[in-house]
Amino acid sequence: MKPIKLKVKTLSDNYSIIIGSNLVKDLPKYFNENSINYEKCLLVIDKRIPKKMIFKISKSLNKRKVYKFLFNANEKNKNQKSVNNILKFLLNKNFSRQDCLITVGGGITGDVGGFAASLFKRGMQFINIPTTLLSQVDSSIGGKTGINTKEGKNLIGSFYQPKVVISDTDFLKSLPRREIICGYGEIFKHSLILNKTFYKYLNKNAKSILNLKSPFMERAIFESCKIKKLIVEKDEKEKGIRKILNLGHTFAHAYEAALGYSRKLNHGEAVILGINTSLKFSLDKKVMKFKEYKLITDHIIKMRLPFDIKNYFSLKKLNVILSFMIKDKKNTSNKINLIILKKIGTAIIDNQYDILKVRKFLKKELAN
């Protein structure tokens, strides 16, 4: 299948997203097409990437000076220490700001590496090769980089656009089904917030997508990226419409943090749980009609996606979850900012809810 290309145009930079199979063997070609020149590069690589894929990348870049930095990518290592280690490496090898940093991994690797690139000498060239379905449809688009702290998720970071995004679908073949479901959660979210036609496509073809069948997988990635691209182009720094991308995320980030970023619940699963909680909250506040709610939740149940927060939390965790929701970076007051859904394709932003109302709602969800 011929590679699909999307051009993202923001106020700070323009860059291409290239989607297809076996793309990493032609990296110099895509770099040249996007006017990327450098003397040396640092590959920040998730340790779990298959060696044969790293070999392909190294072979493709064999005419340049290439350094490798292996990164144990997990939420606990998404921190300032990891960023400092990358910066120290760049300084010791005397990189210049005209050289480039290439991340090869999922969203955590892209976030940490991208943040380091934004800081090094006030910004060096950054190239993102996302290797998970989640990162290919979400974190690789829009320029958000960042790290976690003990106070919460992604509270330190920057907006820093890559020079190009290479989404090679061959990486997906090595992923466990759980990781594919994670990425599907973001694809599903994109359909809910802006495109009912795409939702209908997913409802019809979800099984083929989750089984990585072509051309269903490529189209799902493309359509999902297209939705996020349209939103990011209108609002790069998340002042307005870009906030709809946070559907489910205030709950999701709190769920992850409440479990100490353990393997019991990864980011994509937390997002699906968060979306479902947001749907119930929308229904509870009479913003969404039950018919629309059932249409969405039937799909979640049919595809066996994470659904019930009681499978992960007891009522004892209520105050812990709420403490992280209060600290969420999207809040602008002592109230909790939530994105809610009116119907498929229509999300509502800037909804401020009193902590006591959210507490009452969650208490009911955890108790039932």
Residue pairs with C-beta under 8 A, 6 or more apart in sequence:
1 20
1 21
1 214
1 215
1 218
2 20
3 18
3 19
3 20
3 23
4 18
4 19
4 20
4 218
4 222
5 16
5 17
5 18
5 19
6 16
6 17
6 19
6 222
6 225
6 226
6 229
7 14
7 15
7 16
7 17
8 14
8 15
8 16
8 17
8 141
8 161
8 229
8 232
8 233
9 233
10 143
10 161
10 232
10 233
10 236
11 236
12 143
12 159
12 161
12 236
13 143
13 161
13 163
15 34
15 161
15 162
15 163
15 164
15 165
16 30
16 33
16 34
16 164
16 165
17 140
17 141
17 164
17 165
17 167
17 225
17 229
18 30
18 164
18 165
18 166
18 167
19 136
19 167
19 169
19 218
19 221
19 222
19 225
20 167
20 168
20 169
20 218
21 168
21 169
21 170
22 168
22 170
23 30
23 166
23 167
23 168
23 170
24 53
24 56
24 57
24 60
24 129
24 166
24 168
24 170
25 56
25 59
25 60
26 60
27 57
27 60
27 61
27 166
28 60
28 61
28 63
30 164
30 166
31 37
31 127
31 164
34 163
34 164
36 100
36 125
36 127
36 163
36 164
37 98
38 64
38 98
38 99
38 100
38 125
39 64
39 65
39 96
39 98
39 99
40 64
40 65
40 66
40 67
40 93
40 95
40 99
41 61
41 64
41 65
41 66
41 67
41 99
41 100
41 101
41 102
41 127
42 67
42 68
42 69
42 86
42 89
42 90
42 93
42 95
42 99
42 100
42 101
42 102
43 54
43 57
43 58
43 66
43 67
43 68
43 69
43 102
43 104
44 69
44 71
44 86
44 101
44 102
44 103
44 104
44 105
44 109
44 112
44 113
44 116
45 54
45 68
45 69
45 70
45 71
45 104
45 105
45 109
46 71
46 73
46 104
46 105
46 106
46 108
46 109
46 131
47 70
47 71
47 72
47 73
48 73
48 105
49 104
49 105
49 131
49 171
50 174
53 104
53 131
53 170
53 171
53 174
54 68
54 104
57 104
57 129
58 66
58 68
67 89
67 93
69 85
69 86
69 89
71 77
71 82
71 105
71 109
71 112
71 113
73 105
73 106
73 108
73 109
73 112
74 108
74 261
75 108
75 148
75 153
75 256
75 261
75 267
76 148
76 261
77 108
77 112
78 108
78 111
78 112
78 147
78 148
79 147
79 148
79 149
80 147
80 149
80 156
82 112
82 147
83 112
83 115
83 116
83 119
83 147
86 101
86 112
86 113
86 116
87 116
87 119
87 120
90 101
90 116
90 120
90 124
95 120
95 124
96 121
96 124
97 120
97 121
97 122
97 123
97 124
97 125
98 124
98 125
99 124
99 125
100 124
100 125
100 126
100 127
100 163
101 113
101 116
101 117
101 120
101 124
101 125
101 126
101 127
102 113
102 126
102 127
102 128
102 129
103 109
103 110
103 112
103 113
103 114
103 126
103 127
103 128
103 129
103 130
104 129
104 131
105 113
105 129
105 130
105 131
105 132
105 135
106 130
106 131
106 132
106 134
106 135
106 139
107 130
107 132
107 134
107 135
107 138
107 139
107 140
107 267
109 131
109 135
110 128
110 130
110 135
110 139
110 140
110 145
111 139
111 144
111 145
111 146
111 147
111 154
111 157
112 145
112 147
113 126
113 128
114 126
114 128
114 143
114 145
114 160
114 162
115 145
115 146
115 147
115 157
115 158
115 160
117 123
117 124
117 125
117 126
117 145
117 160
118 126
118 145
118 158
118 160
119 158
123 160
125 163
126 160
126 161
126 162
126 163
127 162
127 163
127 164
127 165
127 166
128 140
128 162
128 164
128 165
128 166
129 165
129 166
129 167
129 168
130 136
130 139
130 140
130 165
130 167
130 171
131 168
131 171
131 172
132 171
132 172
132 175
132 179
132 182
132 183
133 172
133 175
133 179
133 180
133 182
133 183
133 184
133 187
133 221
134 179
134 182
134 183
134 185
134 186
134 267
134 268
135 183
136 167
136 169
136 172
136 183
136 221
136 225
137 183
137 186
137 187
137 190
137 220
137 221
137 224
137 225
137 228
138 183
138 186
138 228
140 162
140 165
140 167
141 165
141 225
141 228
141 229
141 232
142 228
142 232
142 236
142 242
142 245
143 159
143 160
143 161
143 162
143 232
143 236
144 154
144 157
144 159
145 157
145 158
145 159
145 160
146 154
146 155
146 156
146 157
146 158
147 154
147 156
147 157
148 154
148 155
148 261
149 155
149 156
151 327
152 253
152 257
152 324
152 327
152 328
152 329
153 253
153 256
153 257
153 261
154 253
154 329
155 327
155 329
159 236
159 237
167 221
167 225
169 212
169 217
169 218
169 221
172 180
172 212
172 217
173 212
177 210
178 266
178 269
179 266
179 268
180 210
180 212
181 210
181 268
181 269
181 272
181 305
181 306
182 266
182 267
182 268
182 269
182 271
183 268
184 206
184 209
184 210
184 268
184 303
184 305
185 268
185 269
185 271
185 272
185 275
185 305
186 224
186 268
186 271
187 202
187 209
187 220
187 221
187 224
188 199
188 202
188 272
188 275
188 299
188 300
188 305
189 245
189 247
189 248
189 271
189 275
190 198
190 223
190 224
190 227
190 228
191 198
191 199
191 201
191 202
191 224
191 227
191 344
192 199
192 247
192 275
192 296
192 341
192 344
192 345
192 347
193 227
193 244
193 245
193 247
193 339
193 341
193 345
193 347
194 227
194 230
194 231
194 244
194 345
194 347
195 223
195 227
195 345
196 344
196 345
198 223
198 224
198 227
199 344
199 345
201 219
201 220
201 223
202 209
202 220
202 299
203 299
205 216
205 220
206 299
206 302
206 303
207 303
208 216
208 217
209 216
209 217
209 220
210 303
228 245
231 241
231 242
231 244
231 245
232 242
234 240
234 241
234 242
235 241
235 242
235 243
236 242
240 349
241 349
243 330
243 339
243 349
243 350
244 339
244 347
244 349
246 330
246 339
247 274
247 275
247 278
247 339
247 340
247 341
247 347
248 271
248 272
248 273
248 274
248 275
248 276
248 277
248 278
248 339
249 271
249 274
249 330
249 339
250 274
250 325
250 328
250 330
250 336
250 337
250 338
250 339
251 273
251 274
251 277
251 278
251 325
252 267
252 270
252 271
252 273
252 274
252 275
253 270
253 274
253 324
253 328
254 321
254 322
254 324
254 325
254 328
255 265
255 270
255 273
255 274
255 309
255 312
255 313
255 321
256 265
256 267
256 270
257 324
258 313
258 317
258 320
258 321
258 324
259 265
259 312
264 312
265 273
265 306
265 312
269 306
272 300
272 305
272 306
272 307
273 306
273 307
273 309
273 312
276 297
276 300
276 306
276 307
276 309
277 309
277 362
277 365
278 338
278 339
278 340
278 341
279 288
279 293
279 296
279 297
279 341
280 293
280 361
280 365
281 338
281 340
281 361
282 288
282 293
282 340
282 341
282 342
283 290
283 293
284 361
285 340
287 340
287 341
287 342
287 348
288 340
288 341
288 342
288 343
289 343
292 343
292 344
295 344
296 344
297 307
300 307
301 307
309 365
309 366
310 365
310 366
310 368
313 321
313 366
314 366
315 363
315 366
315 367
317 366
318 359
318 362
318 363
318 366
321 362
322 355
322 358
322 359
322 362
325 336
325 355
325 358
326 334
326 336
326 355
328 336
328 337
330 337
331 337
332 352
333 352
334 355
335 352
335 353
335 354
335 355
336 352
336 353
336 354
336 355
336 358
337 350
337 351
337 352
337 353
338 351
338 353
338 358
339 347
339 348
339 349
339 351
340 347
340 348
340 351
341 347
341 348
342 348
